[in-house]
Amino acid sequence: MTTTSLRPIMDAAENLFRLDAYRRRGGYESARKALKMAPSDVMAEVRRAELRGRGGAGFPAGIKWGFIRRDGDKPVYLCVNADEGEPGTFKDRWLMTHEPHLLLEGIIITAHAVGARSAFVYVRGEYEGAARRLEEAIAEAREAGFLGEKVFGKDLSLEVVIHRGAGAYICGEETALLESLEGKRGEPRLKPPFPASIGLFGAPTVINNVETLCNIPRIIGEGGEAFAAAGRPGDGGTRLFGVSGAVRRPGLYELPIGTPLRELLYAHAGGPAEGTSIKGVIPGGLSAPILRPDEFDLPLECSVMIGAGTMIGSGAVIAVGSNTSMLEVLGVMTRFYDHESCGQCTPCRIGTSWMHKTAARLASGDGESRDFDELVRVAVSIKGRTFCPFGDAAALPVLALVGKFRAELEERASEAAARKRSC
C-alpha cells in the first residue's frame, strides 16, 4: 500500500497477488523480522504506530492485542473479519483479491505477537473471487514454508483457515461472527465477557479487520513511529477510502489520516459531473450519519468525525448528487436495515421494520408530514437499546438524514402524494 491513490495499482498488469511478485517487492521480510523479535516488542511497535482498527469501531489495535491472556490452558485464536457487508465498502475485497499475501503476512506477525497458532478468515459469502484468491495465496505460502509447521524454520506453527459466511450483514459484528464460526446462528453475544477473554470456542480471541492486518507488515518494516507520523496524533498512518456515488472518478484511494473530506471528493475523486453538485456525503458506510456541504472540510479522522456526530467507519465514502432524491436514500437505508436485522433485540426487530414501512408509505404518496416525526421517535427508541451496534447503525443515519434534509424530504413526499392524486 502506498500514500497515493490506488487506482494506478488497480490497473497494473503485474500479478501482484502471486507470491513471487509479492516477494520481489520485499514481501514477508517484515514477518522474518518480527519472528526475531519478542512478542511484547511487536505489540509495543504496533502501539507506537497508533494504528486504529479499520473495520469501523476504530479501537487501537495494539491495545486490543494487549488484552489477550496467554498464560491460561486454552489456545489463543486469531479471527480476521473479512465479512465486509457495510453498503458502499469494497476495500477489503480489493485487498484480498490483489494483495492476499500482504494479509497473510499481517496474520503471521499478529499470530506471533498474541500467541495464536490458528487463524480463521471469515469471508463474506458473496466474495467468491476474493476467497478463491486467498485460498491460492495460502497454498503458495504453505509450499514456501511460510505457513504450517515451522514457519520460516522457526518454532512457530500456524494454520490459516478460510470460513465462508452465508451473506448475513450482522456477522460483521465480531461476536455474531464468532457464533457463526462455531456453527451457530449469527447473533451477537452480550458483552462482557469480551472476546479477548472468552471468544471463539470459549478461548481468548483477537478479532481484526482485513485492512488493519494489512498495515502490520509496514509498521514492523518501517517502525511504528514512522507509520504514526503519516497520520494524526492518536490515529496513525494512512487508510483506504472507497469512494462511490456522484463523483467523476469513483474508486479506491489511500490517503493519510486527517485528509479533508473535500480534498478526497474533489482533488482525488474528481468532484461531481458537470452541471451537478454533491449535496450530501455518507463518510463511512451506510451506517455513518450524512454530512452537508458545509461539513466537507472536516478531516477524515476518527475523533473529529465522532465529534461532528458521524464516523469514519469503514472508510466507504458515498457521495449523494443533486439529482438524487433524499427520500430515495431514506428508503434504501430503512429497507436495508429492516432486511438485515437478526431479530434478537425487540427494539431493532420491530423498530427497523416500522421505519421501513413508514419510509415506503412516504415514497408511495400515502404519507404525511408527521410521519417524519414518527421516524425520529422510532429511531430514538432503537438507539442505545440493543445488544450490538446494529441498532445504532440503523437509527443514527435516519436521524441525521431527517434532521439535515427534512425540507427536501417533505417536498419529495408532497410530490409523491400529488402524483398519486393525479392518477
N, C-alpha and C positions, 0 to 999 in steps of 0.2 A: 504494500500500500504506500502511496505517495502523499504529498501535501497539496496536490493539484487535482484538477478534475480527472476522474477515472474514465471518462468517455474514450480517450485515445487508447487506453488499455483494453477497453471493451471491444474495440475494433481491431486489436492487434492480431497478426497472423500466427505468432508463436503459440505453440501449445503449452500455455502456462500451467495447465492442470497436470502435466506429466512430471514425473519425479526428476528426470534428467534436466528438464527446463528449470524446474524449481531449484535444483542444486546448483545450476550454473549461476543463479542469482544469489548464491550464498545460503540456500535453504538448508535447514537442520543444523547449521553451525551454532545458532543460539541454543538449541537443545543440547548439543555437545557441551557447550559452555555451562549450561545450567546444571547438568548432571555432575559436574565437577564442584559445584557449589553446595553448601549445606542448605537443606530445605528452608530453614529460617532466613538465610541470606537471600534466597529467591523471593520469599514473601516480603522481606524488607525492601527489596528493589521495586517490587510492584507497588508497595505503599508509597515509596518516594515518587513514583510515576503519577500518583493521584489519578489513577485510572478509575473512572466510574463505569458501572455496568451499562452496556449499550442496548439492553433489551427493553428498557422503558422506565424502570424504577430508579436507575442512576445511583445505586448503592456502591460505595467504594469497594473494588474487587479485593484489594489487599486486606482490608478489614474483614470482609466476609470470609476469606480463607482462614484468617486467624481464629475464627470461632470454632473451627474443627478440633475435636478431641482425638488425638492419635494414640492415647495411652489405654484405650479400652480393649475389650476382647472381640469387638466386632470390626469388620473391614470398613475402610473408607471408600465411598463411591464418588465418582465424578459424573455429573449429568450435564450434557450440552443441550441447551434449549434451542432447537432449530425448528420449532413449530411455526413461527412467523405467520400468524394468522391475522395480524392487525391490518385492516384495509389501507392500502397505499404503500405498504412496506415490501421491499424486494431486495434489500441489501444482503441479507443472509443467503438468499438463493444464489445471488451473484457470487458471493464468496465461496460457497460450496461447489458451485459449478466451475468457476475459473481458478480458484485458489484453494483447492481441498487440502493440499499439503501444508499450507500455512495454518489451517485449522488444526491439522494433526500435530504439527509442531507445537502449537499452543497447548494442545491437550497433553502432550508428553511432559512439557515443562510444568504445567499445573499439577498433573498427577504426581510428579516428583515432589513438588512443594507441599502438597497436602497429604501425601502418603497413600494415594489411591493406586490400586492395581487393576481396576476395572473402570472403563469409561463407557457411558451409554449416550449415543447421539439420537435424540428424539426428533425425527424429521417429519415435518408436515406431510400429511398423506398425499396431497396434490403434487408434491415436489418429486415426481418420479425421476426426472432427469438429474436433479441435484443428488438424490440418494444414490443413483447408479454411478455417478461420477465419484462420489465419496467412497463407495464400495471399491471402485477400481484403484483409488489412491491408497486405501487401506491395504489392498493386496500388494501394491508396489512397495509400500513401506515395510510390510512384513517380510517380503522377499529380500529387501535390502538390510534387514536386521534392525530396523528402527521401531518395530512393534513385536509383540510376542515375548518369548523368553530372552533374557539377557539383552535388553535394549542397548544398542551401541556397545555391546560387550560388557556392560556394567551389571551390577547386581540389582537389576530392576526388570520386572516383568510387567507388561501392560497389554491388556486386551481391550480393543475398541469394538463395540457392538452398535450397529445401526438398528433403531427401532422405528418403524413407520407408524405414524398416527393414522387416525381414521377421519380426519377433516374437522375436528371439533375445535373451535376457537378457544374455548375455555381451557384446553390443555396447554395453552401457552402460559397459564398461571402455574407457578412452579409446583405447588402441592397437587394440583389436578394432574400435572404431568407425571408426578411420582405415582399417583393412583393408577394412571393408565399404564405406566411401565410395569406395574405389579399385576396387570391383567384385570384390573377392576374398572368400573365406570369412572370416567374422568370428571370427578367432582372435587372441588377444593377442600382441604382439611382446615380445621380450626387451628389457629396458631396463638400461643405456643402449644406444644413444642415446635421449635423451628427445625428445618431440615438439617442444619449443622449438627444438631444433637440426635434427632430421630428423623431420619429421612427415608431413603429407599430401603425397603425390607427392614425397616427399623434401625438402620445403621447411619452413622454420620455421613452426610452427603453435601457436596458442593455443587451448586447449580449455576452455570454461567451461560450467557448468550454467545452465539457464534462469533459475532464481531468482537466481543470482549476478549475472547480467547485468541482471536487473530492478531490482537495487539501485543500479546505477551512476548512473542519472539523479538519484536522490535525493542521492547523495553529491556529485555535481557541483553540484546546485542548492542544497543546504543547507550543503555543506562537509564535508570528511572528519572534522574534529574533532567536529562536531555528531552525525554518524552514529555515530562511535565511542562517544560519551557515552551513547548509548541502550543499549549493551550492557555488556560487561565488559572490563577491560584485556586486550588481545591478541585479543579476539573481539568486534568491534563490531557495533552495530546491532540490528535485530530479525530474526526469521526466521519462516517459516511452519511450522506443525506440523499435520499431518493426523492427526486422532485418529479411530480406528475401534475396533470391538470392544465390550466390555461397559461402555459409558457411555450416559448418557441423551441427550446431545447430541453425537453424532459430527459432525465437520465440520472445517473449515479455520480455524485461528487464527493470527494474527500477534501475537507477543509479544516483549518484549525478551530478548536473550540473557541467560541466568542465571536466568530464571524457574524456580522449583522445579517439578519434575515433579508433585508433589502438587497444586500450585495449578492447573496445566493440567488435571489429571484431574478435580478436584472443584469448583473455583471456576468454571472455564470450560466444561468438558465435562459437568458435572453429576453426576459420580460414577456408581456402578452403580445399577441398578434396585433398587427396594425388595425387601428380603429376600435380596439377593445381595451379594457383595463382589468386589473386584478382588484376585486372588491373585498376579498377576504382570503385568509390563508389558515389552513389547519396545519400546525407546525410539527406535529409528532405522531401522525397516525390518526385515524378517525376518532379515537377517544380523547384527543387533545382539544380543549376549547379553542374556538376560532379566534383569529386576530383581525382587527380592522386595519386599513391602510395607514392610519396614524400610529400604529404599533409596529410597523415593519422595520423600524430602526433598532429594535431590540436585538441584543447579541444572542446568538444561539448557544446558550449556556444553561445548565440545569437550574441553578439557583435563581438566575434572572427570570427565566421563563416561569418558574413556580411563583415568584413574586408578582408576575404580571397576570397570575390567575390561569395559566396554562402549563404546558410541559413540553420538553424537547422529545420525550417519549422514545420512540423507536427511530427517530430521525426521518420519518416519512413526511415530506412537505407537500401538501396538496393545495394547489392554487385554484381558487374559485373565480372564474371570469365574470365579467359584467353581463354576459349573455346567458348565464346560468341562474335559474330561479332558486332562491334560498329555500323556498317551500319544497322544491325537489330535493335539495340537500337534506332538509329535515326528514323527508320521507325515507331517504336512503339510510340515514342514521338510525332512525327508530325501527325500521324493518330489520336491519342487520342485528341489532341487539335483542330484539324480540326473538328472532330465529336462533340466536346463538346462546341464549341464557340456558344454563344447565338445569334450572328449575329448583335447585336445592333450597334457596332462600326465598321466602314468600314475597318480600318487597320487590325483589328482582323479577321473579317469575310473573307476578301479577302486574307490577309497575311497567315493565318493558312492553308487555302486551297492550296495556292501557295507552301508553304513549304512541305506540304504532297505530292503533285503531283511531286515536284522536288525530294524528297527522294525516292518515289516509282519508278521514272524513273531511278535513280541511282541503285537501288536494282535490277531492271529488266535487267540491262545491256545496257540501252539506254542512259545513262548519260555521261557527260564529266567532266573533272576536274574543268572547270569553273562553273559548277553547284554549287559547294561548295561556290564559291564567291557569287553566286546568293542567296543561302540560308542565308549567312551572311547579304547581303544587305537587304533582305526582313525582317529578324529578327530585324535588326536595325531600319527599318521603322515602325515596330509594337511597339517596346519598348517605353514606356512613352507616348503613344498616344491613350490610351483607357480609358473609364470611370472607369474601375476597374482593379485590379492587374492581371486579366486573361491574358491580352496581354503580360505583362512581364513574366508571368508564362510559356507562350508558347515560347517566344523569348529567354529568358536567357539560358535555358538548351541547346538549339540548338547552340547558340553562344559558350557556353563552350565546348560542345562536338566537334564541328568543330575546335575550337581553340586549344584544347588539344590533339585531336586524328586524326588530318587531314591526317597524313601519312597512318594510318591504314585504314581510310575511303576511301582514294583514291585507296589503294591496293585492298580492297574488291570490290570497284566499277569496277576496272580494271578486276578482276577475273570474275565478273558477265558478263562484256562485252565479255570476251574471251569465256566463256561458251556459250553465245548466238551465237557468230560467229561460234562455232564448231557444233552447232545443224543443 
